[in-house]
Every structure is written in structure tokens, then in C-alpha cells.
Amino acid sequence: MVENVIYPAYFDANCSRGEGRRVPGDLAVEDPTVDEIAKAVQQVGYDVVIERDVAYSRKPWRRRGRVLVKDAEDSSKNDLVQAAAAYVTAIRE
């Protein structure tokens, strides 16, 4: 079983690419939550597990959590993050 790990920083408009943002600025949102990300990944068609008390390695002082994506071997992590970003943006609108 392949698990991809997705952190809120990947979608955060307040983070630069160097700080961990992985999506273009037009798909980034301010302070994304693990719940929004989990919902978006589920919309893409994957099962998820939310871990709430976990920090991203580039910002270990912020425990924003992370989303574990189950059985995602059929798509690349980048494709998964980009697809989820479109859903997170739509959730916010």
C-alpha cells in the first residue's frame, strides 16, 4: 500500500515555494486546514487519514497536521496535490 503525505503548507498562499508551497499562486488559499484538504482528496477519489498533531518539517513549530492518502500508487504526488488544490479552491468560493 502506497501512502502519500500531504501538508497544509503545500496549499498555503502565505508560504513561498521555498517554504513548501507546491501549487501555483492562483490555486493557493490562506491557512488551509487538514479537513479541507481531506475533503478535497476524497473528492478526487482516495481514502484519507487525518493526523492533526503533526508539524511540517520546514516549519516544525506549527502543528497544523497532515493528510495521509491511501492507495495512491496510480497517480503522482504532484498530480494528486494539483487536483486537490482545485477542490480546496472551489470549497473556499
MARBA-3410 file (N, C-alpha, C, O; in Angstrom, 1 decimal):
93
0.8,-1.2,0.0,0.0,0.0,0.0,0.9,1.2,0.0,1.8,1.4,0.8 ~ 0.6,2.2,-0.9,1.4,3.4,-1.0,0.6,4.5,-0.3,-0.6,4.6,-0.5 ~ 1.3,5.2,0.5,0.7,6.4,1.2,1.4,7.7,0.8,2.6,7.7,0.9 ~ 0.7,8.6,0.3,1.2,9.9,0.1,0.9,10.8,1.3,-0.2,10.7,1.8 ~ 1.8,11.7,1.7,1.6,12.6,2.8,1.4,14.0,2.2,2.2,14.4,1.4
0.3,14.6,2.6,0.1,16.0,2.1,0.0,16.9,3.3,-0.8,16.7,4.3 ~ 0.7,18.0,3.3,0.7,19.0,4.4,0.0,20.3,3.9,0.0,20.6,2.7 ~ -0.7,21.0,4.8,-1.3,22.2,4.5,-0.4,23.3,3.8,-0.9,24.0,3.0 ~ 0.9,23.3,4.2,1.8,24.2,3.6,1.8,24.1,2.0,2.1,25.1,1.4 ~ 1.5,22.9,1.5,1.5,22.7,0.1,0.5,23.7,-0.6,0.7,24.0,-1.8
-0.5,24.1,0.1,-1.6,24.9,-0.5,-1.7,26.3,0.0,-2.6,27.0,-0.4 ~ -0.8,26.6,0.9,-0.9,27.9,1.7,-0.4,29.1,0.9,0.8,29.2,0.5 ~ -1.3,30.0,0.7,-0.9,31.3,-0.1,0.1,32.1,0.7,0.8,32.9,0.1 ~ 0.2,31.9,2.0,1.2,32.7,2.8,2.6,32.1,2.8,3.5,32.6,3.3 ~ 2.7,30.9,2.1,4.0,30.2,2.0,4.6,30.5,0.6,3.9,30.4,-0.4
5.9,30.7,0.6,6.6,30.7,-0.7,6.8,29.3,-1.2,6.7,28.3,-0.4 ~ 7.3,29.2,-2.4,7.7,27.9,-2.9,8.8,27.3,-2.0,8.9,26.1,-1.7 ~ 9.7,28.2,-1.6,10.9,27.7,-0.8,10.4,27.3,0.6,11.1,26.5,1.3 ~ 9.3,27.8,1.1,8.7,27.4,2.4,7.8,26.1,2.3,7.3,25.7,3.3 ~ 7.6,25.6,1.0,6.9,24.4,0.9,5.6,24.4,0.1,5.0,23.4,-0.2
5.2,25.6,-0.4,4.0,25.6,-1.3,4.3,24.9,-2.6,5.3,25.1,-3.2 ~ 3.4,24.0,-3.0,3.6,23.2,-4.2,2.6,23.5,-5.3,2.6,22.9,-6.4 ~ 1.7,24.4,-5.0,0.7,24.8,-6.1,0.9,26.2,-6.5,1.5,27.0,-5.8 ~ 0.4,26.5,-7.7,0.5,27.9,-8.2,-0.3,28.9,-7.3,-1.2,28.5,-6.6 ~ 0.1,30.1,-7.4,-0.5,31.1,-6.5,-2.0,31.2,-6.7,-2.7,31.5,-5.7
-2.5,31.0,-7.9,-3.9,31.1,-8.2,-4.7,30.0,-7.6,-6.0,30.1,-7.5 ~ -4.1,28.9,-7.2,-4.7,27.7,-6.6,-4.5,27.7,-5.1,-5.1,26.9,-4.4 ~ -3.6,28.6,-4.6,-3.3,28.6,-3.1,-4.4,29.3,-2.4,-5.0,30.2,-2.9 ~ -4.6,29.0,-1.1,-5.6,29.6,-0.3,-4.9,30.0,1.1,-3.8,29.4,1.4 ~ -5.4,30.9,1.8,-4.8,31.3,3.1,-5.2,30.3,4.1,-6.4,29.9,4.3
-4.3,29.8,4.9,-4.5,28.9,6.0,-5.4,27.7,5.7,-6.4,27.6,6.4 ~ -5.0,26.9,4.8,-5.8,25.7,4.5,-5.8,24.8,5.7,-4.8,24.7,6.4 ~ -6.9,24.1,5.9,-7.0,23.1,7.1,-6.9,21.7,6.6,-7.1,21.4,5.4 ~ -6.5,20.8,7.5,-6.4,19.4,7.1,-7.8,18.9,6.7,-7.9,17.9,5.9 ~ -8.8,19.4,7.3,-10.2,19.0,7.0,-10.6,19.3,5.5,-11.1,18.5,4.8
-10.2,20.6,5.1,-10.5,21.0,3.7,-9.7,20.1,2.7,-10.2,19.7,1.7 ~ -8.4,19.8,3.1,-7.6,19.0,2.2,-8.1,17.6,2.1,-8.1,17.0,1.0 ~ -8.5,17.0,3.3,-9.0,15.7,3.3,-10.3,15.6,2.4,-10.4,14.6,1.7 ~ -11.2,16.6,2.6,-12.4,16.6,1.8,-12.1,16.7,0.3,-12.7,16.0,-0.5 ~ -11.1,17.5,-0.1,-10.7,17.7,-1.5,-10.1,16.4,-2.0,-10.4,16.0,-3.1
-9.2,15.7,-1.3,-8.6,14.4,-1.7,-9.7,13.4,-1.9,-9.6,12.5,-2.8 ~ -10.7,13.4,-1.0,-11.8,12.4,-1.1,-12.6,12.7,-2.4,-13.1,11.7,-3.0 ~ -12.7,13.9,-2.7,-13.5,14.3,-4.0,-12.7,13.7,-5.2,-13.3,13.4,-6.2 ~ -11.4,13.7,-5.1,-10.6,13.2,-6.2,-10.7,11.7,-6.3,-10.5,11.1,-7.3 ~ -11.1,11.0,-5.1,-11.4,9.6,-5.2,-10.5,8.7,-4.3,-10.4,7.5,-4.6
-9.8,9.3,-3.3,-9.0,8.5,-2.5,-9.4,8.5,-1.0,-10.1,9.4,-0.6 ~ -9.1,7.4,-0.3,-9.3,7.4,1.1,-8.2,8.1,1.9,-7.1,8.1,1.4 ~ -8.6,8.8,3.0,-7.6,9.6,3.7,-7.6,9.3,5.2,-8.6,8.7,5.7 ~ -6.5,9.6,5.9,-6.4,9.6,7.3,-5.9,10.9,7.7,-4.9,11.4,7.1 ~ -6.5,11.6,8.6,-6.0,12.9,9.1,-5.2,12.7,10.4,-5.7,12.0,11.3
-4.0,13.2,10.4,-3.2,13.3,11.6,-3.1,14.8,12.0,-2.5,15.5,11.3 ~ -3.7,15.1,13.1,-3.8,16.5,13.5,-2.6,17.1,14.2,-2.3,18.3,14.0 ~ -1.9,16.4,15.0,-0.9,17.0,15.9,0.5,16.7,15.3,1.4,16.1,15.9 ~ 0.7,17.0,14.0,1.9,16.8,13.3,2.4,18.1,12.6,1.6,18.9,12.2 ~ 3.7,18.3,12.6,4.3,19.5,12.0,5.0,19.2,10.7,5.5,18.1,10.5
5.0,20.1,9.8,5.7,20.0,8.5,7.2,20.3,8.9,7.5,21.2,9.6 ~ 8.1,19.6,8.3,9.5,19.6,8.6,10.1,21.0,8.4,11.1,21.4,9.1 ~ 9.6,21.8,7.4,10.1,23.1,7.2,9.6,24.2,8.2,10.2,25.2,8.3 ~ 8.6,23.8,8.9,8.0,24.7,10.0,7.7,23.9,11.2,6.5,23.7,11.5 ~ 8.6,23.3,11.9,8.3,22.4,13.0,7.6,23.0,14.2,7.1,22.3,15.0
7.6,24.3,14.3,6.9,25.0,15.4,5.4,25.1,15.2,4.7,25.4,16.1 ~ 4.9,24.8,13.9,3.5,24.9,13.6,2.9,23.5,13.4,3.2,22.9,12.4 ~ 2.1,23.1,14.3,1.5,21.8,14.3,0.1,21.9,13.6,-0.9,22.0,14.3 ~ 0.1,21.9,12.3,-1.1,22.1,11.5,-1.7,20.7,11.1,-2.8,20.7,10.5 ~ -1.0,19.7,11.3,-1.4,18.4,10.9,-1.0,18.0,9.5,-0.3,18.7,8.8
-1.5,16.8,9.0,-1.2,16.3,7.7,-2.3,15.3,7.3,-3.0,14.8,8.1 ~ -2.4,15.1,6.0,-3.3,14.1,5.4,-2.6,13.0,4.8,-1.7,13.2,3.9 ~ -2.9,11.8,5.2,-2.3,10.6,4.6,-3.3,10.1,3.5,-4.5,9.9,3.8 ~ -2.8,9.9,2.3,-3.7,9.4,1.2,-3.3,8.0,1.0,-2.2,7.6,0.7 ~ -4.4,7.1,1.1,-4.2,5.7,0.9,-4.3,5.3,-0.5,-5.0,5.8,-1.3
-3.5,4.3,-0.9,-3.5,3.6,-2.2,-3.5,4.6,-3.3,-4.4,4.5,-4.2 ~ -2.5,5.4,-3.3,-2.4,6.4,-4.4,-1.3,6.1,-5.4,-0.7,7.0,-6.0 ~ -1.1,4.8,-5.6,0.1,4.5,-6.5,-0.2,4.8,-8.0,0.7,4.8,-8.8 ~ -1.5,5.0,-8.3,-1.8,5.2,-9.7,-1.6,6.6,-10.2,-1.9,6.9,-11.4 ~ -1.3,7.5,-9.3,-1.0,8.9,-9.7,0.2,9.5,-9.0,0.5,9.0,-7.9
0.8,10.4,-9.6,2.0,11.0,-8.9,1.5,12.0,-7.8,0.4,12.4,-7.8 ~ 2.4,12.2,-6.9,2.1,13.1,-5.8,1.7,14.5,-6.3,0.8,15.1,-5.8 ~ 2.5,14.9,-7.3,2.2,16.3,-7.8,0.8,16.3,-8.4,0.1,17.3,-8.2 ~ 0.4,15.3,-9.2,-0.9,15.3,-9.8,-2.0,15.3,-8.7,-3.0,16.0,-8.9 ~ -1.8,14.6,-7.7,-2.7,14.5,-6.6,-2.8,15.8,-5.9,-3.9,16.3,-5.6
-1.7,16.5,-5.6,-1.7,17.8,-4.9,-2.4,18.8,-5.8,-3.2,19.6,-5.3 ~ -2.1,18.8,-7.1,-2.7,19.8,-8.0,-4.3,19.6,-8.1,-5.0,20.6,-8.1 ~ -4.7,18.4,-8.2,-6.1,18.1,-8.3,-6.8,18.5,-7.0,-7.9,19.1,-7.0 ~ -6.2,18.2,-5.8,-6.8,18.5,-4.5,-6.8,20.1,-4.4,-7.8,20.6,-3.8 ~ -5.8,20.7,-4.9,-5.8,22.2,-4.8,-7.0,22.8,-5.5,-7.6,23.8,-5.0
-7.4,22.3,-6.7,-8.5,22.8,-7.4,-9.8,22.7,-6.5,-10.6,23.5,-6.5 ~ -9.9,21.5,-5.8,-11.1,21.3,-5.0,-11.0,22.2,-3.7,-12.1,22.8,-3.3 ~ -9.9,22.4,-3.1,-9.8,23.3,-2.0,-10.2,24.7,-2.4,-10.9,25.4,-1.6 ~ -9.7,25.2,-3.5,-10.1,26.5,-4.0,-11.6,26.6,-4.2,-12.2,27.6,-3.9 ~ -12.2,25.5,-4.8,-13.6,25.5,-5.0,-14.4,25.5,-3.7,-15.5,26.2,-3.6
-13.9,24.8,-2.7,-14.6,24.8,-1.4,-14.6,26.2,-0.8,-15.6,26.5,-0.1 ~ -13.6,27.0,-1.0,-13.5,28.3,-0.4,-14.4,29.3,-1.1,-14.7,30.4,-0.6 ~ -14.8,29.0,-2.4,-15.5,30.0,-3.1,-17.0,30.1,-2.8,-17.8,30.9,-3.3
END
